[in-house]
Amino acid sequence: MRSLSQGDCRKRQPESQEAIGQFLIKLAERAWEVENGAVHAQTRILLMAAVMLCTPLAGAAQNTQPKAHAAPLPEARVDINHASADELMKVPGMTQTWAARIARFRPYRTKEDLVDRGVVTSEVYDRIKDYVIAHRVKQ
């Protein structure tokens, strides 16, 4: 009896999770049909090897989801030097407290000033940095 290699598994790679399950069920049924003890043990080993070889392929098919979100265009970002607290609240991850602090400690040269001057924590900055911009204040 010939054992399956990883190449054989790839040739038979099913399209979906359901197809993988059907393939493994058929292989298990074949293992129970065998009467001879030595062949029966060899078939069980073959079944375990097939499961171990095909499991990573099933997981790879599930990890094809797109990323959560992309950063907005610069025109769509909220200006931390001019936005009201209500406008700042539209930024994902922003709270009323952080929005009020940003408005209170203006003006900012860059958005990094939020962390450099202690207005927000680095954790908060990491959440909001893609959604805010600091336009310079005209003097």
PyMOL commands that set and color helices and strands:
alter all, ss='L'
color gray80, all
select helices_A, chain A and resi 6-11+17-33+37-62+74-76+85-88+96-104+113-116+122-128
alter helices_A, ss='H'
color red, helices_A
select strands_A, chain A and resi 78-79+132-133
alter strands_A, ss='S'
color yellow, strands_A
deselect
rebuild
show_as cartoon
